[in-house]
Amino acid sequence: MESWYTDDRATLGDRLAAGREAAEMTQAQLAQRLGVRAKTLRDWENDVSEPRANRLQMLAALLGVSLRWLLTGEGGDVTPPEEEPRVADPALKVALGELRSLRAELLAMGERMGRLEKTLRLQAAGNGENR
């Protein structure tokens, strides 16, 4: 079970949510302690965006976990949940697999959209200087 929170099984958002739950805090409570909006924290937990380095250090301290665990899942900072129940229904297994695949694709598209937006903003700023 040591690998429950490593990068091949969990995301930064998964570890952040697990650490928050282990610290027995709500999203609103943690967001307030960090000085960010609850939506910002939700976006981090849902892997829509990522916190900056200074926020990562604050998160680790507030959650009582190491920065290394928060970033990689390595170490025993948070007890993993019990093993997921085995799914016997083949159709349900297929649907869950497809859902995981769609989630991964959506995250990848979000990253691509962010890079494209940044490129367009830089180009727009550059065009403004040339006028």
ROVO-961334 format. One record per residue: residue in one letter; y, z, x of N, C-alpha, C in turn. Coordinates in steps of 0.1 Angstrom, whole numbers, padded with zeros to 4 digits, always signed. Atoms other than C-alpha are relative to their C-alpha. Layout:
aYZXYZXYZX ...
This chain:
m-0012+0000+0008+0000+0000+0000+0013+0000+0009 e-0012+0000-0008+0023+0001+0030+0009-0012-0001 s-0008+0013+0000+0034-0035+0025+0006-0002-0014 w-0005+0003+0013+0045-0030-0011+0014-0005-0001 y-0014+0003+0001+0082-0033-0004+0004-0010+0011 t-0003+0009-0010+0080-0058+0025+0005-0013-0006 d-0006+0012+0005+0097-0092+0023-0010-0009-0007 d+0010+0009+0006+0065-0110+0013-0003+0005-0014 r+0003-0005+0014+0062-0088-0019+0013+0004-0007 a-0012-0005+0006+0097-0076-0026+0013-0006+0006 t-0012+0005-0005+0133-0086-0023+0009+0012+0003 l-0009-0011-0002+0163-0066-0012+0004+0007-0013 g-0003-0005+0014+0172-0062-0049-0011+0009-0005 d+0011-0009+0004+0137-0048-0056+0001+0013+0007 r-0001-0012-0007+0141-0023-0028+0012+0009-0004 l-0012-0008+0005+0176-0013-0039-0003+0007-0013 a+0003-0006+0012+0164-0007-0074-0010+0011+0001 a+0010-0010-0002+0133+0012-0062+0006+0013+0006 g-0007-0011-0006+0155+0034-0040+0009+0007-0009 r-0009-0006+0009+0180+0040-0067-0009+0009-0010 e+0008-0007+0009+0152+0050-0091-0006+0013+0006 a+0006-0012-0007+0136+0073-0065+0010+0011+0002 a-0011-0009-0002+0170+0089-0060+0004+0006-0014 e-0002-0004+0014+0170+0094-0098+0015-0002-0004 m-0013+0004+0004+0203+0076-0103+0000-0012-0009 t-0001+0012+0008+0214+0051-0129+0008-0010+0008 q-0009+0010-0007+0231+0018-0119+0014+0005-0001 a-0014-0004+0002+0264+0032-0133+0003+0011+0010 q-0003-0011-0009+0261+0064-0112+0001-0005+0014 l-0001+0005-0014+0253+0046-0080+0012-0009+0002 a-0012+0008-0001+0280+0020-0086+0012+0008+0002 q-0011-0008-0001+0305+0047-0091+0001+0007+0014 r+0000-0006-0013+0295+0065-0059+0003-0009+0011 l-0003+0010-0010+0298+0033-0040+0014-0006-0001 g-0013+0006+0002+0331+0023-0055+0000-0014-0004 v+0002+0014+0005+0318-0010-0070-0002+0000-0015 r+0003+0002+0014+0315-0023-0105-0015+0001-0003 a+0014-0001+0004+0282-0017-0123-0006-0014+0000 k+0005+0014+0000+0279-0055-0127-0003-0005+0015 t+0003+0004-0014+0281-0059-0089-0013+0006+0005 l+0013-0006-0004+0252-0035-0084-0011-0007-0007 r+0011+0007+0007+0232-0052-0111-0003-0014+0007 d+0002+0012-0007+0238-0085-0093-0008+0001+0013 w+0008-0003-0012+0225-0070-0061-0014+0003-0003 e+0014-0003+0004+0194-0056-0078-0007-0012-0005 n+0006+0013+0006+0188-0090-0095+0000-0011+0010 d-0001+0010-0011+0193-0108-0062+0009-0012-0003 v-0010+0010+0003+0222-0128-0076+0010-0001+0012 s-0008-0001-0012+0243-0116-0046-0005+0011+0008 e+0004-0011-0009+0240-0093-0017+0012+0008+0005 p-0011-0008-0005+0261-0064-0005+0003-0003+0015 r-0005+0001-0014+0281-0066+0027-0006+0011+0009 a+0006-0009-0009+0269-0048+0058+0005+0015-0002 n-0005-0013+0001+0292-0018+0053-0005+0007-0013 r+0005-0005+0013+0279-0014+0017-0015+0003+0002 l+0014-0003-0003+0243-0016+0030-0002+0014+0006 q+0001-0013-0006+0249+0014+0052+0002+0011-0009 m-0003-0010+0010+0264+0033+0024-0011+0002-0010 l+0011+0000+0009+0236+0024+0001-0012+0008+0006 a+0011-0007-0007+0210+0036+0026+0002+0015+0000 a-0004-0014-0001+0228+0069+0030-0001+0006-0014 l+0000-0006+0013+0233+0075-0007-0014+0001-0006 l+0013+0000+0005+0197+0066-0015-0010+0008+0008 g+0009-0008-0008+0182+0086+0013-0011-0008+0006 v+0010+0009-0007+0164+0057+0029+0006-0006+0013 s-0005+0006-0012+0167+0040+0062+0005-0014-0002 l-0005+0013+0002+0187+0009+0066-0011-0011+0003 r+0011+0009-0003+0156-0007+0081-0009-0002-0012 w+0008+0001+0012+0136+0001+0050+0007-0009-0011 l-0007+0008+0010+0163-0013+0027+0000-0015+0003 l-0001+0014-0003+0165-0045+0046-0014-0007+0001 t+0013+0007-0002+0128-0051+0054-0012+0006-0008 g+0011-0007+0007+0107-0026+0034-0010+0007+0009 e+0009-0006-0010+0091-0013+0066+0003+0015+0001 g-0001-0015+0000+0084+0024+0066-0004+0006-0013 g+0005-0006+0012+0075+0049+0040+0011+0007-0007 d-0012-0007+0006+0110+0057+0026-0002+0003-0015 v+0002-0001+0014+0100+0052-0010-0015-0002-0003 t+0014+0001+0004+0066+0058-0025-0001-0012-0010 p+0002+0012+0008+0053+0026-0040-0005+0004-0014 p+0005-0002+0013+0045+0024-0077-0015-0002+0000 e+0014+0002+0001+0009+0025-0088-0003-0015-0001 e+0004+0014+0000-0009-0008-0084+0002-0006-0014 e-0001+0007+0013-0001-0033-0112-0013-0002-0006 p+0013+0002+0006-0028-0035-0138-0004-0015+0001 r+0006+0013-0002-0051-0065-0134+0001-0007-0014 v-0001+0008+0012-0045-0093-0159-0013-0008-0002 a+0013+0006+0002-0077-0105-0174+0002-0014-0007 d-0003+0013+0007-0063-0133-0197+0004-0011+0009 p-0004+0011-0009-0063-0165-0177+0013-0007-0004 a-0012+0007+0005-0035-0180-0198+0012+0009+0004 l-0010-0009-0004-0014-0149-0191+0003+0000+0015 k-0001+0001-0014-0021-0151-0154+0008-0013+0004 v-0007+0012-0003-0009-0187-0154+0015+0001-0003 a-0013-0002+0004+0022-0178-0173+0008+0009+0009 l-0007-0008-0010+0031-0150-0149+0002-0007+0013 g-0002+0007-0012+0026-0172-0120+0011-0010-0001 e-0010+0009+0003+0048-0198-0135+0014+0007+0000 l-0013-0008+0001+0075-0172-0142+0004+0004+0014 r-0004-0004-0013+0074-0160-0106+0005-0012+0008 s-0004+0012-0006+0077-0196-0094+0014-0004-0005 l-0014+0004+0005+0107-0203-0117+0010+0010+0006 r-0009-0009-0005+0123-0171-0105+0004-0003+0015 a-0003+0004-0014+0120-0182-0069+0008-0012+0001 e-0008+0012+0000+0133-0216-0077+0015+0003-0004 l-0014-0004+0005+0163-0201-0096+0008+0007+0011 l-0007-0007-0011+0171-0178-0066+0004-0010+0011 a-0004+0010-0010+0170-0208-0042+0011-0009-0005 m-0011+0008+0005+0192-0228-0065+0013+0007+0000 g-0012-0009+0000+0217-0199-0067+0005+0000+0014 e-0004+0001-0014+0218-0199-0029+0007-0013+0003 r-0006+0013-0002+0224-0236-0028+0013-0002-0006 m-0012+0001+0007+0251-0234-0054+0011+0008+0007 g-0009-0008-0007+0268-0207-0034+0005-0007+0013 r-0004+0008-0012+0268-0228-0002+0009-0011-0004 l-0008+0011+0004+0281-0258-0021+0014+0005-0005 e-0013-0005+0004+0309-0237-0037+0008+0003+0012 k-0008-0003-0012+0319-0224-0003+0005-0012+0007 t-0004+0012-0006+0320-0259+0011+0011-0006-0007 l-0011+0006+0008+0341-0272-0018+0013+0008+0001 r-0012-0008-0002+0365-0242-0014+0007-0003+0013 l-0005+0003-0013+0369-0249+0023+0007-0014+0000 q-0006+0013+0001+0375-0286+0016+0013+0000-0008 a-0012-0001+0008+0400-0278-0011+0011+0007+0007 a-0011-0007-0008+0419-0254+0012+0005-0009+0010 g-0004+0010-0011+0419-0281+0039+0009-0011-0006 n-0008+0011+0006+0433-0307+0015+0014+0005-0004 g-0012-0006+0003+0460-0283+0005+0010+0001+0012 e-0008-0001-0012+0472-0280+0041+0005-0014+0004 n-0003+0013-0004+0473-0318+0045+0012-0006-0008 r-0010+0006+0009+0499-0323+0018+0014+0002+0005 
